[in-house]
Amino acid sequence: MIASQSGRWDVLLADLALILFIVTLGGLVSMPTSKAAEKPKLAIAPSQALFRKVEGGPSIGEWLEGQPRDPRATVTIFVSYRPDDASASLTTAAQLIKEARSSGVAVRTVIKASDSSDIYASLAFDAVTQTPQ
């Protein structure tokens, strides 16, 4: 009964409730509206194995046969080409893609112009991440 005699505890409690409401509302506004609004983005995972075509070495098909089979695995063929060497680089890449697909592994290709020509393949387990909002 001491608190009711002073008449101040109800004002203090109302102020604290209002502050809590404002802080909670501010937190809700900054959150995404729903999980459905988030778009998944495919990320290239770190390599489990790398392939580079070398003279006298195995073909990409032979290399893939020697790798452990896992349905989650994806082969990503990275192609960097000089503008004056684009045709030869893309022809080589097309051969690698065709051979890799015939092995039954999922294949993805990343092609970019560069100062130097290079082609290699990466066997990895792709990870799905959320796109930053």
Contacts in CASP RR format, 6 or more apart in sequence:
PFRMAT RR
TARGET T0000
AUTHOR 0000-0000-0000
METHOD contacts of the structure
MODEL  1
MIASQSGRWDVLLADLALILFIVTLGGLVSMPTSKAAEKPKLAIAPSQAL
FRKVEGGPSIGEWLEGQPRDPRATVTIFVSYRPDDASASLTTAAQLIKEA
RSSGVAVRTVIKASDSSDIYASLAFDAVTQTPQ
3 9 0 8 1.000
32 38 0 8 1.000
32 133 0 8 1.000
38 130 0 8 1.000
38 131 0 8 1.000
38 133 0 8 1.000
39 130 0 8 1.000
39 131 0 8 1.000
40 128 0 8 1.000
40 129 0 8 1.000
40 130 0 8 1.000
40 131 0 8 1.000
41 128 0 8 1.000
41 129 0 8 1.000
41 130 0 8 1.000
41 131 0 8 1.000
42 126 0 8 1.000
42 128 0 8 1.000
43 126 0 8 1.000
43 127 0 8 1.000
43 128 0 8 1.000
43 129 0 8 1.000
44 76 0 8 1.000
44 110 0 8 1.000
44 122 0 8 1.000
44 124 0 8 1.000
44 126 0 8 1.000
45 124 0 8 1.000
45 125 0 8 1.000
45 126 0 8 1.000
45 127 0 8 1.000
46 124 0 8 1.000
47 122 0 8 1.000
47 123 0 8 1.000
47 124 0 8 1.000
48 67 0 8 1.000
48 73 0 8 1.000
48 123 0 8 1.000
48 124 0 8 1.000
48 125 0 8 1.000
49 63 0 8 1.000
49 67 0 8 1.000
49 122 0 8 1.000
49 123 0 8 1.000
50 120 0 8 1.000
50 121 0 8 1.000
50 122 0 8 1.000
50 123 0 8 1.000
51 60 0 8 1.000
51 63 0 8 1.000
51 120 0 8 1.000
51 121 0 8 1.000
51 122 0 8 1.000
51 123 0 8 1.000
52 119 0 8 1.000
52 120 0 8 1.000
52 121 0 8 1.000
53 59 0 8 1.000
53 60 0 8 1.000
53 92 0 8 1.000
53 96 0 8 1.000
53 119 0 8 1.000
59 99 0 8 1.000
60 75 0 8 1.000
60 96 0 8 1.000
60 99 0 8 1.000
60 100 0 8 1.000
60 103 0 8 1.000
60 121 0 8 1.000
61 99 0 8 1.000
61 100 0 8 1.000
61 102 0 8 1.000
61 103 0 8 1.000
63 121 0 8 1.000
64 75 0 8 1.000
64 100 0 8 1.000
64 103 0 8 1.000
64 105 0 8 1.000
64 123 0 8 1.000
65 103 0 8 1.000
67 73 0 8 1.000
67 123 0 8 1.000
70 125 0 8 1.000
72 125 0 8 1.000
72 126 0 8 1.000
73 105 0 8 1.000
73 106 0 8 1.000
73 123 0 8 1.000
73 124 0 8 1.000
73 125 0 8 1.000
74 105 0 8 1.000
74 106 0 8 1.000
74 107 0 8 1.000
74 108 0 8 1.000
74 123 0 8 1.000
74 124 0 8 1.000
74 125 0 8 1.000
74 126 0 8 1.000
75 100 0 8 1.000
75 105 0 8 1.000
75 106 0 8 1.000
75 107 0 8 1.000
75 108 0 8 1.000
75 121 0 8 1.000
75 122 0 8 1.000
75 123 0 8 1.000
76 107 0 8 1.000
76 108 0 8 1.000
76 109 0 8 1.000
76 110 0 8 1.000
76 121 0 8 1.000
76 122 0 8 1.000
76 124 0 8 1.000
77 93 0 8 1.000
77 96 0 8 1.000
77 97 0 8 1.000
77 100 0 8 1.000
77 107 0 8 1.000
77 108 0 8 1.000
77 109 0 8 1.000
77 110 0 8 1.000
77 119 0 8 1.000
77 120 0 8 1.000
77 121 0 8 1.000
78 109 0 8 1.000
78 110 0 8 1.000
78 118 0 8 1.000
78 119 0 8 1.000
78 120 0 8 1.000
78 121 0 8 1.000
78 122 0 8 1.000
79 89 0 8 1.000
79 90 0 8 1.000
79 93 0 8 1.000
79 109 0 8 1.000
79 110 0 8 1.000
79 111 0 8 1.000
79 112 0 8 1.000
79 118 0 8 1.000
79 119 0 8 1.000
80 89 0 8 1.000
80 112 0 8 1.000
80 113 0 8 1.000
80 114 0 8 1.000
80 116 0 8 1.000
80 117 0 8 1.000
80 118 0 8 1.000
80 119 0 8 1.000
81 89 0 8 1.000
81 90 0 8 1.000
81 111 0 8 1.000
81 112 0 8 1.000
81 113 0 8 1.000
81 114 0 8 1.000
81 117 0 8 1.000
82 89 0 8 1.000
82 113 0 8 1.000
82 114 0 8 1.000
82 115 0 8 1.000
82 116 0 8 1.000
82 117 0 8 1.000
83 113 0 8 1.000
85 117 0 8 1.000
86 113 0 8 1.000
88 117 0 8 1.000
89 117 0 8 1.000
89 119 0 8 1.000
90 111 0 8 1.000
92 119 0 8 1.000
93 109 0 8 1.000
93 111 0 8 1.000
93 119 0 8 1.000
96 119 0 8 1.000
96 121 0 8 1.000
97 107 0 8 1.000
97 109 0 8 1.000
100 107 0 8 1.000
100 121 0 8 1.000
101 107 0 8 1.000
105 123 0 8 1.000
END
